[in-house]
Amino acid sequence: MLKGSRCETAKCPIEKQERLTAPGQHGWRRSRGSDYGVRIREKQKLKRFYGLLDRQFMRYYREAARKPGNTGKILLELLERRLDNVVYKLNFAPSRKESRQLITHGHIYLNGRRVDVPDITVKIGDKITVKNSDRSRKLIKKQIETNPNYSTQGWLQLNVEKPEATIVSMPTREDIQLVVDEQLVVEFCSR
């Protein structure tokens, strides 16, 4: 009670209407950004979504540019077919980082062989299984049980009981649930 009531004056910070804007003369004003800035933001968004470094990303871009067809769609398809992304899409791990860790620690098998490289590109007919040990199976079962209503995408076929999965077809642009303009990424990388 020594300081008095502050919120009955015009200087009250709680009820002051001018706080809807940022401090300073210009407030929240922000420019549109240059063409370069827009394109690099799209590329960075794609890189961070899949957890890639710049050199890895440019390797995927060069591979997509060599193939005939729409480079942007091919790039997204290549990124979607990475083993760490497929393990994440199968709900074996809660994030792409953790799916990468599962792979590098040897919990995931591809076509019956142990793999420890998360950036392997899967093909149609590849079979992804879990290591035949109690610890590995418990990790995967625990993750699947935390999200029981999870449904896999159409290009993946999952058997929850074993757990194992098969790549049935290639992913399409509609399967990729990322809001990114791949044409801007291609324009940035092709310069």
Secondary structure, DSSP 8 states (H G I E B T S, - for coil): --S---TTSTT-TTT-GGGGS-SSSSTT------HHHHHHHHHHHHHHHHT--HHHHHHHHHHHHHSSS-HHHHHHHHHHTBHHHHHHHTTSSSSHHHHHHHHHTT-EEETTEE---TT-B--TT-EEEE-SSHHHHHHHHHHHHHSTT----TTEEEETTTTEEEE-S---TTT------HHHHHHHHT-
